[in-house]
Amino acid sequence: MIYPDTFETKTGFDKIRNILGSMCYSPYAKALTEEILFSNDFGQISQLLGQAAEMKYILQFIGNFPSQDYYDLSAELKRVKLPGTYTDPEMMAALKLSLITITEIIRFLKRLNPDDYPELSRLIPASVPEPELLRIIEKIIDEKADIRDKASEKLSGIRRAIAGKLSGADRKINQILASARKDGFTNDDAELTIRNGRLVIPVSASNKRKISGYIHDTSATGQTVFIEPAEVFEINNEVQNLRIEEKQEIISILTAFTDLLRPHIPDLSHFYVFLGEIDFIRAKASLAIKMEAVRPVLRNSPLIHWQRATHPLLKSSLSQQGKKIVPLDIELHPEQRILIISGPNAGGKSVCLKTAGLLQYMLQCGLLIPVGDDSEAGVFGKIFLEIGDEQSLENDLSTYSSHLIHVRYLLENADDTSLFLIDEFGAGTEPQLGGAMAEASLENLITTGCFGIVTTHYTNLKLMAGKHPAIVNGAMLYDTKAMTPLFRLSIGKPGSSFAFEIARKIGFPEKVLEAATGKISSTQLDFELQLAQLEVDKKFIEQKTTDLKVADETLASLVNRYEALLANLEGRRHEMLKEAKNKAQQILENSNRIIENTIRGIKEHNAEKETTRKLREELTKAGDELLSRMEITDALPELPMMTTIAEKSKEIPAGPLKPGSYVKMEGQETIGKIEEIRGKQVTVLFGSLKIRTKTENLIVATYNEIRTWESNQKFSKPSGSVFHQLNDKMADFKMSIDIRGKKAEEAHEIIARYIDQAILLRVHEVRILHGKGDGILRSILHSILRDVQEVARYEDESLERGGHGVTLVYFK
């Protein structure tokens, strides 16, 4: 059930229907577009969405789907059912081309795996159109839809006779023209011309009786007559009779073909229904590609859990203006059934309402919708819409009485499967009374278990979320500094109307604003101010939370790098010690060898004084060389200056504090840089945070701490802190990339860089579109992922979202 009758116009679905119709090739598919109806049958909706999603995948990732000659000959087949009727050559040509298209579509779909394309597989006919019909048509007509000479022996004979007669007539009339020129009956430059479909000779009126024949025409001056010579006249009459015989033979040929075609008409009619349905599904898939629409996870219960939902018509309009639409995240479930959206005028409240109505209606009409891949959608039994503002697509300006009539209808018919959408609930009358009526109506609707979205400026409706667990507030966000709407929906708290702020921005008289401020209650003013301040505080906290998270992740990354560096240095130290020990052992072995040689020499020379003295000198010299080498070796593991550097690193810079000095707060480890000193008050910059404090609360950083701080600065970009740089990277980072069409080397570089960025930004999941083709890009991607330790797993996307042509990557 859909209410009111103007639902499609108010939501813009009539324009979606027109766009879809323009994408259809065949009249049958265009007629199906006009017959689209809202359904609450879960099985039917699932089937229609499945057909569109499967066709969308075919068009995007497989390609070469037949896309021409979608003729619909259903009406012609119905006409020639009667015996004695016959078709014409143009229809035969359309029949041939469309039967070829039908055959190609059937063969294309049969090549696909039925398990991957279950919905389209169910539509495939058991057989293709009778091939013999195509052969017969090909024999009868040519590419220009003209009847071939060899369509029958009789027709071939007639046309040969016609050609012979015409050839003889041409020769004869040219001979007569030449003779007339010679005899002066006509001018020397006279040429044959045509009158009444016959070749004639222009002859001067004075000589008209000198040429026997039939006068077909006279010139305007009467001085020239156009004569068909008698000899040619007879030939042409014979040709005319042959033309009649030719036409009769063609009719006989067409009648014979139609008689042959007539028994196949029932099967052909089914084939044309199949062609029209496929064309309709192809058009829906093409529309989905144009709108970037997908098939959400469908639930057989009332539910809305949409991520990144967009209004397709608004998106197209903004795109033409070079602008981008802001997607919406909308959620309704049994515990949170009614969403009350508040916020400034022209902030996007009505757009959010229309987006919800249009997308849910499209979904239950079997169309894919522009939401995120991870969205979920349910099925509603009834949808009620009440939009009565100048932003409606047809400028339907409602009065308060008509507003109440619509609300009354809703109260009388709503149930637990209903979805209601009301813009400016209770508006159009005195605010307190209208707000009270709206609040009472909402309380009544809560008891029915229905779902809904309401936009309002009324404070009493915003406060209902605290009284009823089924109600949740939502705010259209507003930039309080630039005083411009952000068109972003934030669920969980109400929004301020920013009436005074907007008035002040457009230059409203300040005196009038002050007077208006004094006329509203302090409670209402405090409530609006608190909402505005909450918005500012929330944005500040979100920014600081992001900064802290990025800082924590950056610190963890730096710690890992330093631990790896320390482990590397420790490993090198062990290697140096091992090398030193090996050299010491070698020196010891050499010294033992020298001592043994010395003792042996003394014994061999019977301890002669001179020989013994020389051996002692050689032994002393060798010992000195060994000691010298030992000192050099021992110096390696000791690493001189390390002690001095270590002691130096613990020292602090000399002199008083000044701008540029590095300090830390008492009891804290974070290093900051002094930006300004005024007496005992100091301004210190800690990352992106400035703090004013007294000098006695600061501790001068050591050289080692300063070096650590400076290395952190080098690790970030010169243009800003690491927080802002990584925030910018996160804002620009895309959760999916497309590498189709890239060369292997280029794809390898793009993938590696993309994976590195994802790891740095702590992204949990990314989507890489590489297409199917020969599987080269997929193999390159998987080989890279196997070597990345931070990758937890990777797998192919689900069939309806890309299958083997898309890889999902999950990080640890």
VOGU-3710 file (C-alpha; in Angstrom, 3 decimals, decimal comma):
1> miypdtfetk> 0,000/0,000/0,000  1,334/3,412/-1,021  -0,116/6,721/0,159  -0,807/9,228/-1,353  -1,451/8,737/-5,074  1,126/11,412/-5,818  3,871/9,453/-4,023  5,906/8,820/-7,186  5,802/12,471/-8,213  6,733/13,771/-4,758
11> tgfdkirnil> 9,669/11,412/-4,328  10,872/11,681/-7,931  10,213/8,048/-8,882  8,305/9,214/-11,983  11,588/10,633/-13,292  13,396/7,382/-12,455  10,713/5,530/-14,424  11,229/7,821/-17,422  15,015/7,387/-17,323  14,577/3,619/-17,153
21> gsmcyspyak> 12,173/3,679/-20,102  14,658/5,641/-22,194  17,227/2,885/-21,626  14,960/0,170/-23,052  15,388/-0,889/-26,681  12,138/-2,739/-27,327  8,550/-1,497/-27,032  7,792/-4,542/-24,857  10,426/-3,487/-22,309  9,166/0,113/-22,362
31> alteeilfsn> 5,689/-1,210/-21,589  7,104/-3,212/-18,669  8,636/0,009/-17,352  5,194/1,597/-17,233  3,853/-1,455/-15,404  6,355/-1,353/-12,521  4,465/-1,751/-9,251  5,349/-1,595/-5,559  5,504/-5,063/-3,987  5,785/-6,343/-0,425
41> dfgqisqllg> 6,408/-9,947/-1,529  9,888/-10,797/-0,266  10,363/-13,636/-2,782  9,367/-11,503/-5,762  11,538/-8,564/-4,663  14,509/-10,866/-4,096  14,037/-12,400/-7,549  13,829/-9,022/-9,324  16,866/-7,663/-7,480  18,784/-10,851/-8,233
51> qaaemkyilq> 18,062/-10,566/-11,960  19,221/-6,942/-12,063  22,337/-7,631/-9,958  23,386/-10,586/-12,133  22,889/-8,597/-15,337  24,806/-5,657/-13,844  27,752/-7,952/-13,179  27,594/-9,279/-16,758  27,596/-5,778/-18,238  30,398/-4,560/-15,958
61> fignfpsqdy> 32,792/-7,496/-15,789  32,003/-9,948/-18,621  30,811/-7,718/-21,457  29,884/-8,550/-25,076  26,240/-9,024/-24,149  24,040/-8,714/-27,311  22,791/-5,135/-27,411  21,129/-4,518/-30,784  18,135/-5,531/-32,909  15,695/-5,815/-29,965
71> ydlsaelkrv> 12,663/-5,725/-32,282  9,274/-6,703/-30,899  7,180/-8,455/-33,583  4,450/-9,646/-31,223  1,833/-7,442/-32,908  2,882/-8,566/-36,407  2,748/-12,234/-35,398  -0,714/-11,709/-33,991  -1,816/-10,066/-37,276  -0,594/-12,865/-39,558
81> klpgtytdpe> -2,239/-15,583/-37,454  -5,252/-15,359/-39,783  -4,982/-17,610/-42,873  -4,563/-15,706/-46,115  -2,602/-12,871/-44,544  1,050/-12,368/-45,293  3,933/-10,348/-43,874  6,074/-7,866/-45,784  9,840/-7,854/-46,533  10,603/-5,183/-43,901
91> mmaalklsli> 8,991/-7,291/-41,196  10,866/-10,333/-42,449  14,133/-8,434/-42,087  13,215/-7,380/-38,524  12,193/-10,972/-37,793  15,540/-12,296/-39,000  17,613/-9,792/-37,006  15,601/-10,200/-33,798  15,712/-14,020/-34,012  19,511/-13,785/-34,367
101> titeiirflk> 19,626/-11,568/-31,242  17,398/-13,974/-29,297  19,601/-16,894/-30,308  22,775/-15,055/-29,273  21,291/-14,113/-25,881  20,219/-17,700/-25,169  23,625/-19,084/-26,125  25,371/-16,358/-24,073  23,377/-17,169/-20,946  23,786/-20,917/-21,388
111> rlnpddypel> 27,564/-20,504/-21,341  27,348/-19,090/-17,801  27,439/-21,194/-14,651  23,814/-21,566/-13,442  24,987/-21,585/-9,825  26,490/-18,131/-10,295  23,501/-16,713/-12,178  20,469/-18,538/-10,748  17,841/-15,887/-11,505  18,813/-15,328/-15,146
121> srlipasvpe> 19,226/-19,067/-15,676  15,571/-19,573/-14,786  14,552/-17,322/-17,693  16,483/-19,205/-20,393  14,182/-20,988/-22,900  14,755/-24,684/-23,433  15,679/-24,173/-27,097  16,634/-21,485/-29,596  14,367/-20,243/-32,433  14,022/-22,634/-35,364
131> pellriieki> 17,205/-22,178/-37,477  15,333/-23,213/-40,630  13,290/-20,006/-40,448  16,461/-17,949/-40,643  17,686/-19,927/-43,651  14,369/-19,456/-45,466  14,302/-15,719/-44,730  17,885/-15,427/-45,932  16,901/-17,150/-49,174  13,929/-14,834/-49,791
141> idekadirdk> 15,287/-11,355/-48,911  18,680/-9,670/-49,070  20,390/-7,297/-46,602  18,258/-4,364/-47,849  15,010/-6,284/-47,304  14,477/-6,622/-51,081  13,079/-9,867/-52,498  15,861/-11,838/-54,136  15,569/-12,824/-57,826  16,093/-16,468/-56,847
151> aseklsgirr> 13,269/-16,460/-54,273  11,413/-18,559/-56,879  12,052/-19,782/-60,409  8,998/-17,957/-61,719  10,116/-14,640/-60,178  13,553/-15,125/-61,649  12,056/-15,671/-65,137  9,787/-12,637/-64,852  12,641/-10,373/-63,841  14,833/-11,653/-66,678
161> aiagklsgad> 12,021/-10,910/-69,127  11,570/-7,420/-67,666  15,282/-6,729/-67,954  15,302/-7,907/-71,572  12,279/-5,796/-72,515  13,701/-2,707/-70,844  17,029/-3,197/-72,561  15,292/-3,472/-75,975  13,129/-0,431/-75,248  16,188/1,597/-74,329
171> rkinqilasa> 17,971/0,673/-77,542  14,898/1,406/-79,652  14,117/4,803/-78,146  17,768/5,881/-78,415  17,712/4,944/-82,108  14,530/6,988/-82,655  16,048/9,961/-80,753  19,160/9,860/-82,918  17,012/9,761/-86,070  14,852/12,673/-84,836
181> rkdgftndda> 17,969/14,788/-84,212  19,237/13,942/-87,695  15,924/14,828/-89,316  15,637/18,049/-87,320  12,502/16,984/-85,473  14,183/17,833/-82,178  17,104/19,927/-81,042  20,633/18,574/-81,297  21,061/18,778/-77,543  17,723/17,153/-76,704
191> eltirngrlv> 17,860/14,259/-74,214  15,470/11,557/-73,144  13,248/12,469/-70,219  10,532/10,806/-68,167  6,823/11,584/-68,120  4,244/9,457/-66,283  6,972/6,948/-65,540  7,813/6,442/-69,212  10,872/7,447/-71,293  9,840/10,116/-73,851
201> ipvsasnkrk> 11,465/12,249/-76,573  11,058/16,062/-76,492  9,827/17,071/-80,019  8,871/20,519/-81,339  5,117/20,931/-81,644  5,346/21,506/-85,390  6,929/18,073/-85,891  4,791/16,059/-83,484  3,006/14,211/-86,251  6,222/13,134/-87,864
211> isgyihdtsa> 6,978/10,680/-85,026  4,398/7,984/-84,432  3,671/7,527/-80,800  1,807/8,554/-77,647  1,975/12,167/-76,342  2,385/12,118/-72,543  2,863/15,846/-71,876  3,349/19,352/-73,326  5,721/22,094/-72,217  4,395/25,212/-70,518
221> tgqtvfiepa> 4,847/27,270/-73,707  3,218/24,605/-75,852  6,180/24,585/-78,216  7,463/21,164/-77,118  5,609/17,863/-76,782  6,884/14,705/-75,099  6,268/11,618/-77,216  6,692/7,960/-76,382  7,367/6,257/-79,739  4,819/3,622/-80,737
231> evfeinnevq> 7,407/0,837/-80,926  8,601/1,608/-77,387  5,052/2,120/-76,142  4,166/-1,453/-76,924  7,316/-2,760/-75,239  6,630/-0,696/-72,108  3,075/-2,021/-71,934  4,497/-5,517/-71,972  6,911/-4,507/-69,150  3,965/-3,125/-67,178
241> nlrieekqei> 2,175/-6,425/-67,458  5,317/-8,224/-66,328  5,501/-5,880/-63,302  2,024/-6,941/-62,304  3,033/-10,594/-62,609  6,153/-9,859/-60,520  4,074/-8,320/-57,733  1,673/-11,250/-57,756  4,593/-13,688/-57,546  6,105/-11,756/-54,618
251> isiltaftdl> 2,771/-11,927/-52,807  2,702/-15,663/-53,472  6,217/-16,022/-52,044  5,347/-13,970/-48,919  2,107/-15,884/-48,459  3,937/-19,191/-48,699  6,492/-18,011/-46,145  3,756/-16,788/-43,780  1,996/-20,145/-44,090  5,285/-21,775/-43,144
261> lrphipdlsh> 5,738/-19,295/-40,269  2,224/-19,623/-38,830  2,764/-22,922/-36,931  5,802/-21,360/-35,171  3,921/-18,265/-33,982  3,160/-19,579/-30,437  6,848/-20,394/-29,814  7,994/-17,140/-31,405  5,595/-15,177/-29,179  7,278/-16,702/-26,116
271> fyvflgeidf> 10,688/-15,845/-27,522  9,654/-12,202/-27,918  8,373/-12,128/-24,338  11,784/-13,468/-23,278  13,546/-10,812/-25,380  11,438/-8,036/-23,828  12,084/-9,270/-20,283  15,825/-9,517/-20,898  15,802/-6,017/-22,388  13,947/-4,746/-19,297
281> irakaslaik> 16,454/-6,415/-16,954  19,345/-5,043/-19,043  17,868/-1,539/-18,770  17,557/-1,886/-14,965  21,179/-3,030/-14,777  22,306/-0,107/-16,962  20,388/2,285/-14,715  22,079/0,748/-11,657  25,505/1,244/-13,233  24,659/4,869/-14,004
291> meavrpvlrn> 23,444/5,493/-10,426  26,229/3,383/-8,840  23,484/1,263/-7,296  23,890/-2,155/-5,664  21,815/-4,951/-4,233  21,851/-4,583/-0,426  21,467/-7,546/1,888  17,713/-8,123/1,857  15,826/-9,034/5,044  12,267/-10,349/5,239
301> splihwqrat> 11,271/-7,836/7,912  10,891/-4,056/8,250  14,425/-2,677/8,434  16,635/0,142/7,138  20,391/-0,029/7,631  21,819/2,003/4,780  25,406/3,140/4,495  26,340/5,980/2,125  22,835/6,323/0,658  22,329/9,018/-2,001
311> hpllksslsq> 19,358/10,505/-3,839  20,104/9,556/-7,493  18,333/12,555/-9,048  19,999/15,046/-6,703  23,363/13,381/-7,283  22,973/13,702/-11,042  21,913/17,357/-10,742  24,855/18,246/-8,487  27,249/16,357/-10,764  26,200/18,533/-13,701
321> qgkkivpldi> 27,059/21,566/-11,554  30,468/20,137/-10,672  29,433/19,412/-7,076  29,440/16,241/-4,997  26,559/14,872/-2,960  27,002/14,084/0,731  25,925/10,457/1,374  23,654/9,580/4,296  23,775/6,793/6,868  20,205/5,912/7,893
331> elhpeqrili> 19,212/3,212/10,347  15,800/2,011/11,567  15,309/-1,282/13,413  12,822/-2,721/15,953  14,604/-1,075/18,909  14,989/2,263/17,073  11,916/2,598/14,898  11,295/6,342/14,605  13,932/8,900/13,617  13,245/12,579/14,371
341> isgpnaggks> 15,505/14,798/12,261  16,060/18,418/13,234  18,441/21,099/12,093  18,609/24,376/10,180  16,464/25,255/7,203  17,984/24,236/3,853  20,219/21,868/5,796  19,058/18,696/4,050  16,223/17,422/6,266  13,695/17,113/3,431
351> vclktagllq> 16,308/15,613/1,112  16,990/12,933/3,730  13,267/12,215/3,955  12,813/11,990/0,184  15,936/9,851/-0,155  14,507/7,333/2,308  11,132/7,272/0,545  12,545/7,018/-2,982  15,152/4,330/-2,264  12,759/2,114/-0,291
361> ymlqcgllip> 10,157/2,431/-3,056  12,760/1,665/-5,746  13,911/-1,378/-3,795  10,402/-2,806/-3,490  9,828/-2,142/-7,191  12,779/-4,419/-7,956  15,401/-1,754/-8,702  18,925/-1,677/-7,294  19,543/1,323/-5,028  22,542/3,680/-4,562
371> vgddseagvf> 23,808/2,623/-1,120  27,035/1,103/0,200  27,839/-2,563/-0,413  27,556/-3,276/3,298  23,991/-1,947/3,581  20,961/-3,959/4,664  17,359/-3,351/3,636  14,032/-4,784/4,721  10,526/-5,001/3,282  7,646/-2,786/4,395
381> gkifleigde> 4,002/-3,550/3,791  2,907/0,096/3,563  4,608/3,431/2,917  3,000/6,744/3,854  4,405/10,074/2,696  3,440/13,550/3,831  5,512/16,279/2,201  3,821/19,638/1,940  6,577/22,204/1,525  7,910/24,216/-1,381
391> qslendlsty> 10,822/21,793/-1,706  8,535/19,029/-2,988  9,188/18,019/-6,572  5,852/19,366/-7,768  5,516/22,435/-5,480  2,504/20,902/-3,752  1,850/23,558/-1,057  -0,412/21,975/1,574  -2,536/23,718/4,199  -2,664/22,599/7,807
401> sshlihvryl> -6,055/20,991/7,246  -4,754/18,804/4,422  -1,758/17,980/6,618  -4,122/16,743/9,323  -6,114/14,704/6,777  -2,961/12,872/5,746  -1,930/12,284/9,361  -5,424/11,011/10,183  -5,216/8,514/7,329  -1,859/7,378/8,657
411> lenaddtslf> -3,202/6,939/12,208  -6,125/4,883/10,888  -4,075/2,555/8,639  -0,594/2,216/10,147  0,590/-1,156/11,457  3,870/-2,814/12,424  4,911/-3,189/8,749  4,362/0,485/7,888  6,933/3,155/7,100  5,792/6,774/7,419
421> lidefgagte> 7,700/9,840/6,221  6,470/13,222/7,460  8,114/16,536/6,649  7,746/19,372/9,219  5,381/17,391/11,438  2,781/19,724/13,001  3,780/22,788/10,971  1,272/25,181/9,463  -0,458/26,364/12,643  0,300/27,907/16,038
431> pqlggamaea> 3,592/26,229/17,145  2,493/25,098/20,620  -0,743/23,583/19,329  0,883/22,069/16,273  3,696/20,647/18,403  1,206/19,140/20,836  -0,779/17,520/17,997  2,417/16,132/16,480  3,616/14,747/19,829  0,273/13,070/20,540
441> slenlittgc> 0,210/11,587/17,023  3,721/10,181/17,436  2,802/8,624/20,781  -0,139/6,920/19,079  2,050/5,695/16,220  4,562/4,221/18,659  1,870/1,871/19,973  1,274/0,441/16,476  4,908/-0,680/16,120  5,370/1,171/12,831
451> fgivtthytn> 8,592/2,745/11,531  9,072/6,323/10,472  11,189/9,379/9,771  10,027/12,840/10,816  11,577/16,269/10,285  10,791/19,095/12,690  11,895/22,293/14,412  9,728/21,648/17,493  11,601/21,228/20,774  8,912/18,999/22,338
461> lklmagkhpa> 9,406/16,441/19,526  13,183/16,528/19,992  12,698/15,763/23,695  10,552/12,676/22,965  13,677/10,592/22,380  14,382/10,735/26,108  10,898/9,487/26,950  10,393/6,713/24,392  13,141/4,151/23,643  11,750/3,545/20,138
471> ivngamlydt> 12,478/7,157/19,157  15,957/8,471/18,298  17,037/11,983/17,415  19,013/12,889/14,332  20,670/16,174/13,419  21,616/17,667/10,084  25,099/18,985/10,907  25,971/22,656/10,572  29,355/24,379/10,393  29,117/26,925/13,202
481> kamtplfrls> 32,254/28,748/12,050  31,483/29,093/8,348  27,725/29,205/9,117  26,954/26,798/6,302  25,098/23,453/6,335  27,175/20,283/5,983  24,236/18,139/4,710  25,472/15,291/6,907  23,097/13,306/9,120  24,255/12,495/12,648
491> igkpgssfaf> 22,044/10,069/14,571  21,894/10,217/18,356  21,214/13,845/19,243  18,893/16,656/18,116  20,007/19,556/15,971  19,628/23,270/16,444  17,682/25,353/13,946  20,400/28,057/14,087  17,692/30,629/13,345  19,519/33,596/14,871
501> eiarkigfpe> 22,903/32,534/13,478  21,549/32,242/9,942  19,743/35,580/10,248  22,936/37,229/11,458  24,914/35,706/8,564  22,590/37,135/5,906  22,833/40,592/7,463  19,573/40,759/9,386  19,395/43,983/11,492  21,178/43,382/14,810
511> kvleaatgki> 18,635/45,531/16,665  15,809/43,305/15,465  17,762/40,168/16,424  18,331/41,497/19,930  14,640/42,257/20,247  13,749/38,776/19,019  16,143/37,220/21,526  14,378/39,036/24,335  10,975/37,790/23,221  11,723/34,048/23,485
521> sstqldfelq> 11,849/32,221/26,792  15,240/31,810/28,449  14,636/28,041/28,609  14,187/27,780/24,839  17,197/30,021/24,213  19,350/27,989/26,596  18,233/24,788/24,871  19,241/26,121/21,443  22,550/27,419/22,790  23,265/24,081/24,443
531> laqlevdkkf> 22,543/22,248/21,178  24,883/24,570/19,302  27,577/24,195/21,961  27,114/20,423/21,969  27,725/20,427/18,233  30,937/22,423/18,664  32,102/20,233/21,558  31,305/17,050/19,668  33,346/18,126/16,637  36,238/19,154/18,924
541> ieqkttdlkv> 36,181/15,838/20,785  35,962/13,857/17,543  38,993/15,737/16,173  40,993/15,196/19,363  39,998/11,542/19,476  41,223/11,132/15,925  44,454/12,967/16,758  45,071/10,775/19,810  44,347/7,609/17,873  46,694/8,597/15,064
551> adetlaslvn> 49,340/9,670/17,583  49,053/6,358/19,419  49,405/4,402/16,198  52,338/6,574/15,108  54,049/6,087/18,471  53,548/2,344/18,242  55,068/2,378/14,758  58,069/4,368/16,006  58,561/2,035/18,957  58,576/-0,923/16,586
561> ryeallanle> 61,145/0,800/14,386  63,418/1,611/17,330  63,102/-1,925/18,712  64,081/-3,298/15,319  66,994/-0,861/15,153  68,132/-1,835/18,678  67,930/-5,514/17,824  69,969/-4,854/14,685  72,652/-2,994/16,671  72,748/-5,739/19,285
571> grrhemlkea> 73,209/-8,292/16,547  76,053/-6,311/15,037  77,688/-6,008/18,479  77,584/-9,765/18,953  79,093/-10,265/15,505  81,907/-7,824/16,313  82,612/-9,591/19,642  82,642/-12,937/17,934  85,029/-11,632/15,302  87,275/-10,148/18,017
581> knkaqqilen> 87,368/-13,469/19,885  88,303/-15,291/16,688  91,144/-12,844/16,067  92,320/-13,183/19,696  92,332/-16,940/19,353  94,319/-16,615/16,141  96,834/-14,295/17,833  97,163/-16,714/20,755  97,861/-19,588/18,376  100,479/-17,497/16,534
591> snriientir> 102,189/-16,548/19,833  102,334/-20,174/20,951  103,867/-21,088/17,636  106,556/-18,377/17,968  107,393/-19,452/21,545  107,742/-23,064/20,455  110,006/-22,052/17,575  112,139/-19,989/19,976  112,558/-22,876/22,468  113,370/-25,248/19,651
601> gikehnaeke> 116,049/-22,826/18,335  117,661/-22,489/21,780  117,847/-26,235/22,166  119,263/-26,739/18,683  122,058/-24,217/19,294  122,848/-25,530/22,806  121,858/-22,248/24,412  124,632/-20,126/22,893  124,502/-16,636/24,322  124,443/-14,774/21,024
611> ttrklreelt> 121,842/-17,036/19,471  119,730/-16,946/22,617  119,908/-13,126/22,661  118,749/-12,891/19,044  115,903/-15,323/19,649  114,841/-13,304/22,711  114,810/-10,105/20,614  112,715/-11,774/17,901  110,335/-13,108/20,553  110,002/-9,626/22,135
621> kagdellsrm> 109,400/-8,016/18,730  106,737/-10,596/17,819  105,101/-10,073/21,224  104,972/-6,309/20,701  103,274/-6,794/17,307  100,748/-9,179/18,841  100,005/-6,756/21,675  99,569/-3,921/19,165  97,067/-6,011/17,154  95,343/-7,029/20,388
631> eitdalpelp> 94,807/-3,402/21,380  93,216/-2,630/18,019  90,993/-5,694/18,265  89,940/-4,904/21,812  88,971/-1,401/20,746  86,261/-2,677/18,395  83,707/-4,022/20,880  84,389/-1,237/23,359  83,315/1,437/20,825  85,168/4,455/22,307
641> mmttiaeksk> 83,152/7,651/22,804  79,994/5,600/23,533  80,372/6,301/27,231  80,977/9,970/26,552  78,004/10,205/24,206  75,741/8,352/26,649  76,771/10,683/29,448  76,354/13,684/27,161  72,840/12,522/26,128  71,726/12,640/29,752
651> eipagplkpg> 72,791/16,240/30,130  70,426/19,165/29,645  71,101/22,315/27,568  72,657/25,129/29,553  71,111/28,555/29,984  67,635/29,915/30,895  64,408/28,935/29,152  63,683/30,797/25,930  61,434/30,469/22,850  62,556/27,357/21,028
661> syvkmegqet> 63,658/25,489/24,182  62,449/21,909/24,532  60,606/21,091/27,753  58,129/18,677/29,252  55,413/19,074/31,863  56,166/17,888/35,356  55,026/14,279/35,666  54,673/13,896/31,857  56,947/12,369/29,196  55,717/14,285/26,118
671> igkieeirgk> 58,237/16,793/24,712  57,017/20,260/23,721  58,600/23,381/22,277  58,334/26,792/23,933  56,584/29,201/21,613  56,296/32,315/23,793  57,379/33,533/27,282  55,615/36,369/29,119  56,965/36,775/32,616  56,350/33,510/34,403
681> qvtvlfgslk> 53,686/32,438/31,875  54,902/30,184/29,059  53,088/29,006/25,902  54,233/25,496/24,911  53,312/23,655/21,712  52,764/19,921/22,261  52,080/18,519/18,775  48,962/20,404/17,585  47,974/21,446/21,137  49,003/24,757/22,721
691> irtktenliv> 49,200/24,981/26,544  49,786/28,021/28,776  51,454/27,273/32,120  53,993/28,593/34,617  57,742/28,094/34,167  57,959/26,272/37,487  55,769/23,484/36,038  58,231/22,765/33,220  61,294/20,501/33,105  64,064/21,063/30,553
701> atyneirtwe> 64,391/18,116/28,140  67,685/16,241/27,890  69,713/16,036/24,668  68,549/12,461/24,175  64,881/13,477/24,553  65,402/16,388/22,157  66,912/14,074/19,516  63,939/11,744/19,889  61,521/14,659/19,431  63,398/15,923/16,363
711> snqkfskpsg> 63,421/12,471/14,761  59,670/12,328/15,244  59,370/15,668/13,453  61,495/14,368/10,565  59,266/11,363/10,340  56,306/13,657/9,593  55,930/16,116/6,711  57,403/19,594/7,135  54,091/21,254/6,375  52,307/20,059/9,570
721> svfhqlndkm> 52,143/17,628/12,454  51,935/13,911/11,984  48,377/14,049/13,241  47,199/16,333/10,491  49,250/14,610/7,807  47,853/11,193/8,644  44,380/12,691/8,984  44,752/14,080/5,475  45,950/10,696/4,238  42,985/8,997/5,891
731> adfkmsidir> 40,570/11,512/4,365  42,016/10,957/0,876  42,363/7,191/1,240  39,876/5,159/-0,804  38,609/1,855/0,503  38,766/0,372/-2,989  40,897/0,780/-6,122  40,486/-0,264/-9,754  43,571/-1,645/-11,550  41,790/-2,987/-14,615
741> gkkaeeahei> 43,622/-2,174/-17,833  46,972/-1,615/-16,099  50,163/-3,268/-17,284  51,730/-5,861/-14,995  54,627/-3,652/-13,844  52,380/-0,625/-13,309  49,786/-2,707/-11,432  52,508/-4,176/-9,168  53,654/-0,681/-8,168  50,097/0,601/-7,577
751> iaryidqail> 49,156/-2,419/-5,449  52,313/-2,262/-3,334  51,869/1,449/-2,649  48,165/1,020/-1,866  48,783/-1,868/0,573  51,530/0,156/2,335  49,144/3,086/2,811  46,409/0,808/4,134  48,811/-0,709/6,685  50,081/2,717/7,769
761> lrvhevrilh> 46,525/4,031/8,261  45,456/0,888/10,146  42,680/0,117/7,636  41,010/-3,205/8,411  39,658/-4,066/4,968  40,118/-2,902/1,354  38,597/-3,888/-1,991  40,737/-4,264/-5,127  38,989/-4,493/-8,520  41,176/-6,259/-11,103
771> gkgdgilrsi> 38,634/-7,873/-13,415  38,740/-11,425/-14,728  40,339/-11,545/-18,168  43,270/-13,958/-18,218  43,761/-13,663/-14,455  47,194/-11,988/-14,745  46,394/-9,015/-12,504  44,719/-11,317/-9,990  47,839/-13,518/-9,848  50,099/-10,476/-9,361
781> lhsilrdvqe> 47,899/-9,195/-6,551  47,774/-12,542/-4,741  51,554/-13,020/-5,035  52,077/-9,624/-3,379  49,554/-10,319/-0,620  51,194/-13,654/0,240  54,433/-11,841/1,113  52,835/-9,135/3,318  52,857/-10,221/6,961  50,230/-7,641/7,963
791> varyedesle> 47,635/-9,294/5,676  45,409/-11,601/7,725  43,628/-13,130/4,728  42,242/-12,334/1,304  39,326/-13,745/-0,690  37,140/-13,199/-3,752  34,162/-10,856/-3,498  30,649/-12,306/-3,470  29,255/-13,152/-6,897  26,765/-10,305/-7,138
801> rgghgvtlvy> 29,510/-7,801/-6,275  32,275/-8,960/-8,576  33,217/-12,578/-7,784  36,657/-13,536/-9,136  37,072/-10,056/-10,590  37,353/-8,440/-7,134  39,601/-9,350/-4,174  38,812/-8,415/-0,551  41,902/-7,930/1,630  41,714/-8,113/5,446
811> fk> 44,547/-6,816/7,635  45,630/-7,943/11,091
//
